[in-house]
Amino acid sequence: MRARLLSLVLLLLLAGCSSGGTRDDGRIILRFQSLAWQEESVEANKELVKEWNATHPGVRVEYVQGNWDSVHDQLLTAFEGGEAPDIIHDASDDLADFAYGGYLADLTDLLPARLKSDIPRRSWETTTFGDGVYGVPFLQEPRVLIANATWLKRSGVRIPTPRKPWSWPEFRRITGQLSGRGKYGVAWPLKEPVSATLNLSLSTGGQLFHRGADGKVTVRFEAADQVVPRTIHAQAGADRSASPTTLGSGGSDTLPGFFGGRYAMVPLGFSYRQQIAQQAPKGFAWQVLPAPAGAAGLTQGVSPQTLSVAQDCPHKKEAAAFIDFMLRPRNMVRLALGDWMLPTGGRALNHPALRTPEHGWATGTALAAHLRPAPAQTVRGYPEWKDKVATPALQEYYSGAIGIRELRTRLEEDGNLVLARYQR
């Protein structure tokens, strides 16, 4: 009797963990794992789930809170254990292994024409693997320069605009002009240096990952890939125009020094504006400037936030319908405002609330047309290459521990060994 009781409890627990399901009353239950973390963003996501449930009594969505820091390993464990959420919030550069591994549903025939046409092709490329589409890209974040407006105005330097940005050499020269007496023209927060380096390097024509005729990817760290890291290295070393102490810091760690007048500028993701707006001292004037431009202009890589459907989800049509609801233009605007990011959808991007000069919204939307898929989007094995090879190599280079030749050797030779294992 006791054994039968334990077996029944175990079955009930497994049923509660399985992806998707149908209640006794016939209602479909879908679990939506959101990675929203800022208060406004969490509120917007929960409100949309509530609105869906109020208007779709036959399909109930349950909100599940996830975490950006652990999402890759958490999802991998959930997929392999058959316990993945039905609707998955993630970033496009995390999808390749899941898509090729058969864990995500191909959404090609599940999404409405309205959604497909509203999001530009360049954004869809971030979630297209082989012949399938494995996520809907809906929010994206350019990297910008957050500047002390008073400091820049007093210095007399030319203020860049999206139409007339700084070049990388001009940026280096200006940060030198702004430095001295214990103050720095820029603070680079490079605790996670890979995405910042790769995505900004698109502006100089950098590519790093090269796909051959056989479909296999190799790493080549060429001259165009080296412009941005060489600039940062020179600012932190020879020029002393970049604070060496922030190289191992996260973006939020630089804000006290920025507010305290130690750094004139901090390169950050667009969404950091929320923290700055909330935390800046009274009277502190700040502005949003475009990142420097290179041979390819203002082009930079992004890895949009995405919504996907698990392959094991038994109600894929309903899950796709919920995604379509979440990403209607007015709802996409709400999500963008909640996360202080840019929507991918054209109709949402044109909303007046995202075109205002206040808090730099207009500068961000002016950059939207220049955003391209991050170089690593479709590279299998990228997470391991990033963690085991690129991150430590770039950190050592920026700190001055190794030179550009050693950096190239490690990125190429060690990196290609990692990628080769995923392309056999």
Buried (B, 14 or more C-beta within 10 A) or exposed (E): EEEEEEEEEEEEEEEEEBBBBEEEEEEBBBBBBBBBEBEBBBEBBBEBBEEBBEEBEEBBBBBBEBEBEEBBEBBBEBBEEEBBBBBBBBBBBBBBBBBBEEBBBBBEEBBEEBBBEBBBEBBBBBBBBEEBBBBBBBBBBBBBBBBBBBBBEEBEBEBBEBEEBBBBEBBBBBBBEBBEEEBBBBBBBBBBBBBBBBBBBBBBBBBBBEEEEEEBBBBBBEEBBBBBBBBBBBBBBEBBBBBBBBBBBEBEBBBEBBBEEBBBBBBBBBBBBBBBEEEBEEEBEBBBBBBBBBEBEBBBBBBBBBBBBBBBBBBBEBBBBBBBBBBBBEBBBBBBBBBBBBBBBBBBBEBEEBEEEEBBBBBBBBBBEBBBBBBBBBBBBBBBBBEBBBBBBBBBBBBEEBEEEEBBBBBBEBBBEBBEEBBE
